[in-house]
Amino acid sequence: MNDRKRKRPDDYFKDWKQREALAEGMIPIVGSLSRERNVKCYIYGKSLVNRSVTEIMKDHRYVRQLEANELSEFETFPVLSELAKLDLGPAHIDVGRIAVNYYDKGKGEGLSVEEFVRQEVAEDIGSQSKPLEKPQDVVLYGFGRIGRLMARILIDKTDGGDGLRLRAVVVRKGKAPNDLVKRASLLRRDSVHGAFDGTIRVDEERQSFVANGNEVKVIYADGPDTIDYTQYGIDNAIVVDNTGVWRDEAGLSLHLKSKGVAKVVLTAPGKGDLKNVVHGINHEMIEPTDSIISAASCTTNAIAPPLKAMDDEFGILAGHVETVHAFTNDQNLIDNYHKASRRGRAAPLNMVITETGAATAVGKVLPQLLGKLTGNAIRVPTPNVSMAILNLTLGKETTAEEVNEYMRSQALHSSLRNQIDFSNSPEVVSTDFVGSRHACIFDAQATIVNGNQAVLYLWYDNEFGYSCQVHRIVEQMAGIDFAVYPKEA
């Protein structure tokens, strides 16, 4: 990509307006591809669906961190235009990567943009395959922080409606007479993640709310085995249990006793023999016959991908994981009784040392690291976005530059690119990563290496980024597998 550095414009404002017009022209093309053909377009992993003009332009600008070069709307718009002319089947297409590949390779081979784009997505042209034969019903059991973010993700990705469909949320009846209105209001407004992107209306007569056209029943229940979902038109559903109350097979199996439930995903570390899955690392262990899966913890999801990457390249002999974690609802707002040590002290006022099982849990996901890692956690007075610090003893000596370049390539070109993001800015802080869809973001500016000792700093949105990982597991359990372009070399 360094061979195609753009000439500095003589008039920045004129250049901006031209690129702004191109970004504006992308919006209807992206929307049509998504809505009518279930083709999702991306710029280096960042979805273009439902993005504003300036957001699309910022997505282009972001590429310079990864490629040390600009990506221009002048380069991506022709690619997107050619895609729109093709008879494509459902797919995920990274327009940015195809554009870069064209200018790095295809143009030098004498190919036109049209020829190169056709070549890159040839297998998808004329495809009649659908992600699923019929939509997959999804039920959220619990409607707290993770539950509401899962709802946002599921609704955002409904598109043509032939994939995952959020059909219901299950909660305990609140004491307020306007319980349904309050539940919908919490989805509509969020102090951390901002307003819901769309419209929400409440239908009290039907005991539901309608979000961007998706009618979601609100079911009141006192236990997971007391519901007949088929009465609500729900069948063969995947239940996402985000309460954390039931974490072993016996407890989670209660869901399967309710009529209309086929599978269960737990949004917490599973106990006993439950499969703990971090998507991108060990998701291949999910089998069609599995009815209960744990999505592990947010911290395990954050540290497992970079640990695997580092172990693959350098070897890990030993290490310590320190998490600097945002406070959670499990802590007290002010000093009060709590069964756990220190967690009773006021969360917004204190740094609180507490335990984390993430370092041990990594052994369930990456057996080769079992017994090699220790871990601890510090809860801090921020509501979201956490950090994991990996202090590693490697199997060979290296340098900070070598580690950073390797992790950049992992974020850019490897099978872990949905899990690991890369930041090379010296000015980023925690709030810059609110809403990240990755399991973690590698901070290259903070890397420390001394011989075979390496200290890596990883940011992660412990709410939204984790929810995206859960969504990937739910898609896999439903059997959804989109074609991805460009294909890996």
TORMARKE-898445 format. One record per atom (N, C-alpha, C, O): residue in one letter; y, z, x. Coordinates in steps of 0.05 Angstrom, whole numbers, plus 5000, padded with zeros to 4 digits. Layout:
<nodes>
AYZX...
</nodes>
This chain:
<nodes>
M497650005016M500050005000M502550005017M504649925008N502350095042N504650105060N505649825067N507949795075D503949615063D504849345070D506649225049D507648995053R507149355027R508749235006R511149414998R511849424975K512349535018K514649705013K516849535000K517449315010R518049634979R520149484965R522749494980R523449684993K524149264978K526849254990K528749434974K528649434949R530449574988R532349754974R534249584957R535449394967P534549654931P536249484914P539249504922P540149714931D540649284918D543549294924D545049454903D547049584910D543949464879D545249614857D543149784844D541449694829Y543150044850Y541150234840Y541150244809Y539150254796F543550244798F543850264768F542650024755F541150044735K543249784765K542149544753K539049544756K537649464737D538049624779D535149644783D533849834764D531749774752W535250064760W534150264741W533950144713W531950174699K536050004704K536049894677K533949684673K532749664652Q533449534694Q531349334692Q528549464690Q526849374674R528149664706R525549804705R525249964679R523149994668E527550074669E527550214644E526650034621E525150114603A527649784621A526949584601A523949524602A522649494581L522849504626L520049444629L518349684619L516349644605A519249924625A517750164615A517850174585A515850244572E520150104574E520350104544E518449894532E517349934511G518149664546G516349464537G513449534539G511749424525M512849724556M510049814559M509149984535M506749974528I510950124522I510150314501I508650184478I506450274472P509549964466P507949844444P505349724454P503349724439I505249624479I502749514489I500749734492I498449704484V501549954505V499750184509V498750294483V496450354479G500650314463G499950424437G497950244422G496050344410S498349984424S496549804410S493849804423S491749804408L493649804449L491049814463L489550064456L487150064451S490950294454S489650544448S488750564419S486550644414R490550494401R489950524373R487950314362R486150384347E488250064371E486549854359E484049794375E482049704363R484049854401R481649784417R480450024432R478350004445N481750254429N480850504443N480750454473N478950544487V482850314483V483150274512V485450454520V487750424511K484950644538K486950834547K487950744575K486350684593C490550724577C491750634602C493050864618C494051054606Y492850844644Y493651064662Y495350954685Y495150714692I496851134697I498151084723I497151294742I498051524741Y495251234759Y494151424778Y493251684763Y493951904772G491751644742G490551874728G492351984706G491452154691K494851914705K496752014685K496751824661K497451594663S495951934638S495751764614S498551654606S500551804607L498551404598L501051284588L501251294557L503351224546V499251394544V499251414515V501251624505V501251854516N502851554486N504851734474N506851844495N507852064492R507451684515R509451764535R512151624529R512151404518S514251764536S516951654532S517651464556S516151444575V519851324553V520651134574V521051284601V520051194621T522551504600T523051644625T520551774636T520151794661E518651864619E516151974629E514451764643E513251814663I514451524632I512951304645I514251234672I512751184691M516851244673M518151194699M517551414719M517251364743K517451664710K516851884728K513951864737K513251934760D512151764720D509351724728D509151524751D507551554769H510851314750H510851114772H511951244797H510851204819R514051404795R515251534818R513351734831R513351764855Y511651854815Y509752054825Y507851934846Y506852074863V507251674843V505251554861V506051574890V504351564908R508651594896R509451604924R508351844939R507951834963Q507752064924Q506452304936Q503652244946Q502752354966L502252064931L499552004938L499251784957L497551794975E500951574954E500651334970E502751294992E502751105007A504651484994A506851465013A508351205010A509351085029N508551114985N509950864979N510650864949N509451014933E512450694941E513350674914E511350514897E509950344908L511250564871L509950394852L512050324831L513250494819S512450064827S514649974811S513549864784S511349754782E515249894764E514649774738E514549474740E513149344724F515849354759F515649064764F512848984771F512048754767E511349174782E508549114791E506549184769E504549044767T507049384753T505049464733T505349314707T503349264693F507849244700F508149104674F506548844672F505348804651P506548674692P504948434690P501948494687P500548344672V501048704700V498148774697V497648864668V495648774656L499349034657L498949124630L499148894610L497648884590S500948714614S501248474597S498748304597S497948214576E497448274620E495048114621E492748264608E491048134595L492648524610L490548674596L490748644566L488648624553A493148634556A493548614527A492548344516A491948324493K492348144533K491447874524K488447854523K487347674511L487048054535L484148034537L482748174513L483848354501D480448084507D478748204486D477148434498D474848394505L478448664500L477248894514L475849084495L476649114472G473649204505G472349424490G473449684499G475149694517P472549904487P473550174494P473250224524P471050184536A475350324537A475350374566A477650534574A479650564559H477550644598H479750784611H480550604634H478950564653I483050504634I483950314654I486350414669I488450474656D486150444695D488450544711D490050304720D489450164739V492250254705V493950024710V495250044737V495549844751G495950284745G497250324771G495450254794G496350114813R492950334793R491050274814R490449974816R490249864837I490249844792I489749564792I492149414805I491749224820A494549504798A496949374809A497049404839A497549214854V496449644849V496449684878V494249524891V494649404913N491849514879N489749344890N490449054892N489748914910Y491948964872Y492748684872Y494548624895Y494148424909Y496648784899Y498548734920Y497348794948Y498348674968D495348964949D494149024975D491948824982D491348775005K490648704961K488348534967K488448274952K488348054964G488648284926G488448044909G490547824915G489847594916K492947904919K495147714925K494547574951K495047334953G493547724971G492947604997G490647404995G490447235012E489047434975E486747254971E487547004955E485846834949G490146994948G491146764933G490746774904G490946564890L489947004893L489547034864L492147084849L493947224860S492346984825S494547054808S493947324795S491747424796V496047444783V495647704770V493547674748V491847844745E493747454732E491847404711E489047394721E487247514710E488547244743E485847214754E484847484764E482547554760F486547634778F485747884789F485048094768F482948234770V486748114747V486148304725V483548234712V481948414706R483047974706R480547894694R478247974711R476148064701Q478547944737Q476348014756Q475848314755Q473548394756E477948474754E477648764756E476248884731E474849074733V476748764707V475648874682V473648684670V473148694645A472448514686A470748304675A468448414657A467848294637E467348644665E465048754650E465848854622E464148884605D468448894618D469349004593D470248794573D470548844549I470748554583I471648334566I469448264546I467248194554G470148264520G468248204499G466348424492G464548394476S466648664505S464848884499S465148984470S467449014461Q463049034457Q463049134429Q462149424428Q461849534406S461649544451S460649814451S462750014441S465149974446K461850224427K463550434419K462750694433K460450724441P464650874437P463851134449P461651274435P459851384447L461651254408L459551374391L459051204367L460851044359E456651224356E456051074332E457751174308E458651014291K458151434307K459951554287K461351784300K460451904320P463751864289P465252074301P463752334303P462052404287Q464352484325Q463052744330Q464752964319Q467053004328D463753124300D465153354290D465353574311D463353634324V467753694313V468153914331V469454144316V471254104300V468454384321V469554634308V470454824330V468954864350L472754934327L473755134346L473355414334L474455474313Y471655564346Y471055834337Y472956024353Y472456094376G475056104339G477256254352G479556074356G479255834362F481956184353F484356024354F486556164370F488856184362G485656254394G487556384412G488756184432G489155954425R489356274456R490656104476R489055844481R490055624479I486455874488I484855644494I484255484469I484255244470G483755624447G483155484422G485355304413G484855074405R487855394415R490055234406R490655004425R491454784416L490255044451L490554824470L488354614467L488854374470M485854714461M483754524455M484454354431M483854114430A485654484411A486454334387A488454124394A488253894384R490454184411R492353984419R491053754433R491653514428I489153814451I487853594466I486153424447I486353174449L484653544430L482953394412L484553214393L483852984388I486753324383I488453164365I489852944380I490052714370D490753004404D492052794421D490152564427D491052334430K487552624430K485652414437K484052304414K481952174418T484952354390T483452254366T483551954366T481551824361D485951834371D486351544371D485151414347D485851474324G483251224351G482151074328G480251244311G479351154290G479551484320G477851654304G474851624308G473251734293D473951464328D471151424332D469951584355D467851514366G471351794363G470451974384G470152254374G468852294353L471352444388L471252724379L473352764356L475552664358R472552904335R474352964313R474453264308R472353374301L476753384311L477053664304L476953694274L478753584260R474953834264R474653864235R475354134224R476154164201A475154344241A475654614231A476154804253A475354764276V477555024246V477855254264V476855494248V477255514223V475555674261V474455914248V475756164260V475956194284V476856324242V478256574250V477556794231V476356754210R478257034238R478157254220R480657264203R482857204212K480357344178K482657354160K484657554170K484057784174G487157454173G489357634182G490357804159G489757764136K491957994166K493058184146K495458064131K496058154109A496757864142A499057754129A498257574106A496257424108P499757574084P499057404061P499357104067P498056934055N501057044086N501456754094N499956694120N501056564138D497456784122D495856754146D495656464155D496056404179L495156284136L494855994143L497355884156L497255734175V499655954144V502255854154V502655964182V503655814200K501956214187K502356334214K500556194234K501456144257R498056134227R496255994245R497355724253R497455654277A498355574233A499455314238A501955334255A502455164272S503555534251S506055574266S505455624295S506955524313L503355764301L502655814329L501755564343L502055534368L500555374328L499855114339L502354944343L502554794362R504254974325R506654804325R508554884348R509854704360R508655134355R510555234375R509055404396R507355564389D509655354421D508355514442D510455574464D511855404474S510655834471S512755924489S512355814517S514255794533V509855744524V509255634551V509155334551V510355204568H507755224532H507154934532H508954774514H508654524512G510854904501G512854754486G511754684458G509654774449A513354514445A512754434418A510354244416A509954084435F508954254394F506754064389F507853784388F509953734376D506453594400D507453324401D506553174376D504553034377G508053204355G507353074330G508153244306G510053404308T506853204284T507553344259T505253504249T502953434252I505853734237I503853914225I504853994197I507154074194R503153964178R503654054151R501454234142R499154194150V502054424125V500154614115V499354544086V501154494070D496854534080D495854484053D494254734044D491854754048E495754914032E494455174025E492355144003E490455294002E492754943986E490854893965E488154813976E486054893966R488154653998R485654564010R484854744034R482854694048Q486454964038Q485855154060Q485655004087Q483655034101S487654844093S487654684117S490454624127S492454674113F490554524151F493154414161F492554124170F490354064178V494553964169V494253684177V496053624201V498553644199A494853564223A496253514248A495953224257A493653144263N498053074257N498052794264N495852644248N494452474259G495652714222G493652584205G490952704205G489252624188N490352884223N487753014225N487753264206N489253454212E486153254185E485853494169E483953694181E481653624186V484853934186V483254134199V482954374181V484954514174K480554424172K479954654154K480254914169K479454924193V481355114157V481455384168V479455554153V479755604129I477355634167I475055774155I475256064164I475456124188Y475156244145Y475156534151Y472256634151Y470756594132A471556774173A468856874176A468757124193A470557154211D466757294189D466457534205D464357514226D463957704242G462957284227G460857254247G460056964249G460456804230P458956884272P458356604277P455956494261P455556254260D454356674249D451956584235D452256604204D450256604190T454756614195T455256664166T456556424152T457456454129I456556194165I458155964154I456355734147I454455664162D456855614125D455555354118D457655134122D459255084104Y457655014145Y459654814151Y459354564134Y461254414130T456954514124T456454274108T458054284082T458654074071Q458754524073Q460454544049Q463254424054Q464654354035Y463954404079Y466654294086Y466354004095Y468253884106G464053884092G463553604101G463153584130G463353364142I462353804143I461953814172I459053824178I457653994166D458053654196D455153664202D454753584231D456353434243N452553694243N451853634270N454153694290N454553544309A455553904284A458053964299A457554094326A455454234330I459354044344I459554204369I461554424365I463854374359V460654674368V462454904364V463454984392V461855034410V466055004395V467255104420V468055394415V469955454401D466455584426D467055864422D468955954444D468155984468N471356014437N473356104456N474156394451N476356474460T472456544438T473056834433T472257004457T473557204462G470156924472G469157084494G467557324485G466857484502V467057354459V465657584449V462657554455V461357744463W461557314451W458757264456W458457084480W459556864481R457057184501R456957034526R454156994537R453856874558D452157084522D449457034530D448056864510D449156804488E445656774516E444256584498E443656704471E443856574450A442956964470A442357094445A444757094427A444557034403G447057174438G449457184422G450456914413G451156874389L450556724431L451556454424L449656304406L450456124392S447056374407S445156244389S445656304360S444656164342L447256514354L447956574327L449456344314L449156294290H450956194330H452355964319H450355754308H450855634287L448155724321L446155524313L444755594287L443455424275K445055844278K443955924252K445655834229K444755834206S448255764235S449955664213S449355374208S449055214226K449155304183K448455034175K450654844183K452954884178G449854624197G451754424205G452454434234G454054274243V451254624249V451954654278V449654544295V447254594289A450254374315A448254264333A448354384360A446354434373K450854424371K451154514399K453454704401K455254714384V453454854423V455555054428V456555044456V454955014475V459155054460V460455064487V462055324488V463655384471L461455484509L462855734513L465155694533L464655584555T467455794527T469755764545T470156024561T472256144562A468056104574A468056344591A465456334608A463656174601P465356484629P462856494645P460456584628P460656794615G458256434629G455956514614G454256714629G454256724654K452956884614K451157084626K448257004624K447556834608G446657134641G443757074640G443156794651G444256714672D441456654637D440556394647D442156164636D441355934639L444356214623L445955994612L446955814635L447655904656K446955554630K448055364649K451055394650K452455354630N452155454674N455055464678N455855204691N454955134713V457555054677V458154784685V461154754692V462854834676V461754644715V464454554722V464354254723V463054124740H465754124704H465653834703H466753714728H468753794739G465253514738G465953384763G464253494786G464053364807I463053724782I461353844803I458453844796I456853724811N457753964774N454853974767N454353894738N452453984726H456153724727H455853654699H453353484694H452453454672E452153374716E449653224713E447353394703E445353294693M447653664705M445453834697M445353864666M443353964655I447453764652I447353774623I445353564613I445653334619E443453654597E441453474587E441853444557E442953624544P440953224545P441353174516P440153404499P440953454477T438053534510T436753744495T438154014496T437454204481D440154044514D441654294516D443254344491D444754174482S443054584480S444554654456S446754854462S448554884446I446654994485I448755184492I449455144522I447755144539I452055114527I453055074554I455555254558I457155274540S455855364582S458255514589S459955334607S458955204625A462555344601A464455194617A465555354640A467655294652A464255584647A465055764668A467955864664A468855854641S469255954684S471956074681S474055874692S473355684706C476555924686C478655754696C478755764726C479255554739T478355994738T478456014767T476055874780T476455744801T473755904769T471355764780T471855464779T471155314797N473055364757N473655084754N475754994775N475654774785A477555174782A479655104801A478655094830A479454924845I476855274837I476055294865I473555134872I473155054895A471755084852A469254944859A469754664869A468454584889P471554494857P471954224868P472854224897P471654084913P475054364904P475854354933P473854484951P473554404974L472354684942L470254804959L468054604965L467154584987K467254454944K465254244948K466254034968K464853954986A468753954964A469853744981A469953845010A469153695028M470854085015M471054195042M468254235054M467854185078D466354325038D463754375048D462354105056D460954085076D462853905040D461653635046D462653525072D461153405087E465253565078E466453445101E466353615126E465853525148F466853875123F467154055146F465054275148F464554385169G463654325126G461754545125G463254805121G465254855134I462254975104I463455245100I461455455109I459255475097L462155615128L460355825138L460756085122L458856225116A463356135116A464056375101A466856345090A468356175099G467556515071G470356495061G471056715042G469256855031H473656745038H474656935018H476556794999H478256635008V476256844973V477856724953V479656944941V478757134930E482256904944E484257084931E485656934910E486956734915T485557034885T486956904863T489457054856T489357304852V491656924854V494157034844V494356924816V495256704811H493657094796H493156994769H495257084749H496157324750A496156904732A497956974710A496657194693A494157204690F498357364681F497157574664F495957444639F496757224631T494157584626T492757474602T492957684580T493857904583N491957594556N492157764533N490358004535N490658194519D488658014554D486858244558D488458484569D487558714567Q490758434581Q492358654592Q494358764571Q494758644550N495558984578N497459114560N500259034566N500958994589L501959004545L504758944549L506259174562L507859144580I505559414553I506659664565I504259844572I502059804562D504760044589D502660224597D501160344573D502460464555N498560314573N496960424551N494060434560N493360324582Y492360554544Y489560584552Y488160314554Y488660134537H486560284574H484960044578H482360124591H482360294610K480160024582K477560114594K477160024623K475760154637A478559804631A478359704658A480359844677A482559924667S479759864702S481559984721S484159824724S483959574727R486359944723R489059834728R490059654706R492559614704R488359534690R489259334671R490859464648R492059324632G490759724646G492359864626G495359874632G496959934614R496159814657R498959814664R500359564655R499159354651A502959594650A504559384638A504359114653A505259094676A503258914640A502858654653A505458514661A505558394682P507658524644P510058384652P511658524674P513658414684L510758764682L512358914701L510958964728L512259044748N508358904730N506858984753N505158754764N504258574750M504658764791M502458624803M500058814801M500259044808V497858704791V495558874785V493058764800V492158544795I492058934818I489558854832I487258894813I486959104800T485658684810T483258704793T481058534805T481358394825E478758544792E476458404803E476358114791E477458064770T475057944805T474357674795T471557604802T470657654825G470157494784G467357414790G467157124799G464957014802A469556994802A469556704808A468156634834A466656444835A468556794855A467356734881A464356744879A462956574891T463356944864T460456964861T459456744842T457256634846A460956684821A460156484801A459956204814A458456044804V461556154835V461355894848V458455844858V457655614859G457056054864G454256024873G452455904852G450455784858K453155944826K451655824804K452155524802K450555374793V454555454811V455455174809V454855024834V453954794834L455255154857L454755044884L452755234898L453655404913P450155204893P448255384905P448355414935P447655624946Q449355204949Q449455214978Q451455414988Q451455495011L453255504970L455355704978L454655984969L456156174972L452256014957L451456284947L451356484970L450056434990G452756704966G452856914986G454756875009G455057045026K456156645009K458056595031K460956675025K462656675043L461556734999L464256774991L464657054980L462957164966T466957174985T467857414972T470357344956T471557124959G471157524938G473557454922G474857704910G473557904906N477457674904N478957874890N481257744876N481757504880A482657894859A484757774843A487157964841A486858204841I489457844838I491857994833I493157864809I493957634809R493458024787R494857924763R497857964768R498758184777V499457764762V502257774767V503857714742V502857604723P506457804741P508057784716P509057494710P511457454708T507257304708T507957044698T505856974676T503557054678P506656824655P504956774632P502856564636P500856554622N503256384656N501356164660N501756034687N503956064699V499755894696V499455764722V498855984744V500456164748S496655944756S495656134776S495255994802S495555744804M494456144823M493956034849M491456144861M490956384858A489855974873A487556074888A488056014918A488755794925I487656214934I487956184963I485156204976I483756404974L484355984988L481655975001L481956015031L483155855045N480856235041N480856295069N478056235080N476256395076L477756005094L475055905100L474555895130L476255825146T472055965136T471055915163T469355665162T467255665149L470255465176L468955195174L466755165195L466655305215G465154965191G462954905210G463854755234G462354725253K466354655234K467454515258K470454545258K471654605238E471554505281E474454525284E475854275273E474754055273T478254325263T479854105251T482754165254T483554355268T484454015240T487354055240T488354055211T487053955193A490754155208A491954155181A492353865172A491953805148E493153695190E493653405183E491053275173E491053125154E488953335187E486353215180E485353325152E484453165136V485753585148V484953695122V486653575099V485553505078N489253565104N491053455083N490353165076N490353085053E489853005096E489252725091E486552695077E486252525059Y484652865084Y482052855071Y482352935042Y481252805024M483853145036M484253235008M485853034992M485453004968R487752905005R489252684991R487352464983R487552364960S485552395000S483552174993S481652264971S480852104955Q481052524971Q479252624950Q480652614923Q479452544903A483252684923A484852684898A485352394889A485652344865L485352204907L486051934901L483651754895L483751594877H481551774911H479451574911H476651684904H474851524900S476251944904S473552054901S472852094871S474452064853S470352174867S469452244840S470652504830S470352574807L472152644847L473452894840L476352854832L477853044829R477252604828R480052554824R481052664797R483452704794N479252714778N480052844753N480353144756N481653284740Q479153254777Q479153544781Q481253624802Q482453834799I481653464823I483553544844I485953364843I485753114845D488353484840D490853344843D492053414870D491053604884F494053274879F495153304906F498253324904F499553164891S499353524917S502253554919S503053574948S501953724964N505153424955N506153434982N509153504982N510553445001S510053634961S512853704959S513353984970S511754164965P515354024986P515954294997P517454474977P518054704983E518054374953E519754514934E518254604909E519554744892V515754534905V514354604880V513854904877V513355044897V513954994852V513255274845V511455264821V510855044810S510655494812S508555504791S509255354766S507555214755T511655384756T512355254730T512154954732T512054814711D512254834756D512054544758D509254444750D508954204746F507354624747F504654534742F503654604714F501354574707V505554704697V504854754669V504154484656V505754294658G501854474644G501054224631G499354044648G498653824639S498754124672S497053954690S494253924677S493154124668R493253684677R490553634666R488353654687R486053604680H489053724711H487053754732H486054044734H487454224724A483754074745A482654344749A484254494770A484554744768C485454354789C487154474809C488954264822C488454024820I490954364836I492854194850I492954294879I493854524884F492154134898F492154204926F495054184937F496253974935D496054404948D498754414959D498654364989D498054545005A499154114997A498954035025A500954165043A500354215067Q503254235032Q505354365049Q504654645058Q505754745077A502654765044A502055045050A499555075068A498855295075T498154855074T495654865089T496054985117T497954915131I494255165124I494255295151I491555245163I489455305151V491455145188V488955105202V489155195231V491155125244N487255355239N487155445267N484255415276N482655595272G483755195290G480955155299G479155105275G479454905260N477255285271N475455265248N476155455226N474655495207Q478555565227Q479555745206Q481655585189Q483555485201A481155565163A482955415146A483755585122A482155715110V486355565115V487355705091V488555485073V490455355080L487355465049L488255265030L489455395005L488555604996Y491655274995Y492955384971Y492655184948Y493254944950L491755294926L491155124902L492455244878L492055474870W494155084865W495355154840W493455074817W491854884820Y493555214795Y492055124771Y493255234746Y493855474744D493555054726D494255144699D491855274687D490055134677N491755534687N489355674679N488855654649N486755744639E490755544634E490355494605E489855204599E487655134590F491755024605F491454744597F489554594615F487854444605G489754634641G488054494660G485154564654G483354394655Y484654824649Y481954914642Y481054784616Y478754704614S482754784596S482054664570S481254374573S479454274559C482554224591C481853944596C479053924608C477553744601Q478354114625Q475554114636Q473554174613Q471454054613V474254354595V472454404572V472154154555V469954094547H474354014551H474253774535H472453564547H470953424533R472453544574R470653354587R467753424583R466053254580I467153684582I464353774577I463553704548I461353614543V465453754529V464853694501V464353394497V462553314483E465953234511E465452944509E462752874520E461252714507Q461952994542Q459252934553Q457053024534Q455052874531M457353254522M455253354504M455053184479M452953164467A457353054472A457352874449A456152594456A455552434439G455852544482G454852284491G456952074495G456351844497I459452164498I461651974502I461851914532I462052094549D461851654538D462051574566D463551304567D462451094563F466151324572F467851094573F467450934599F466951054620A467550674597A467750504621A470350564635A472450584621V470350584661V472750644677V473450414696V471650314710Y475950324696Y476750114714Y479450194727Y481050324715P479850104753P477949944769P475550114778P475750354779K473349974782K470950114791K471250204820K472650084836E469850424826E469850524853E468550324872E466550204864A469550304896A468350114916A465650214924A464350084940
</nodes>
